[in-house]
């Protein structure tokens, strides 16, 4: 059986934000076992799994990605939407638009310290659309 839900996340400021609780709430009742795919319908934001305990990890992600992919690089020709736009596309491509997470015992089978991050790369990205697909 396949179940699918579309949700809209509220606007988040630029950075890395734990959204595990939102995803779990919006997913509703999960099967005994299966898979959940979480897909973001945008090209300037991404999803990833990482540390959910220490918030400094999210801060360090932001600093490190900005160092690797800076704004206002003279290489960029796609610059009409602002200095943060082309770097946002590059960062989103590196981290990706989807996650697939196992479901066991009616719960997402995440590691002890794993959480789902929304990676917002735009200064004013706005609300973000997510599709949850549950396979059982």
Helices and strands as residue ranges (DSSP letters): E 2-9, E 15-18, H 20-27, E 33-40, E 45-51, H 56-68, H 85-95, E 98-104, E 107-108, E 114-120, E 128-135
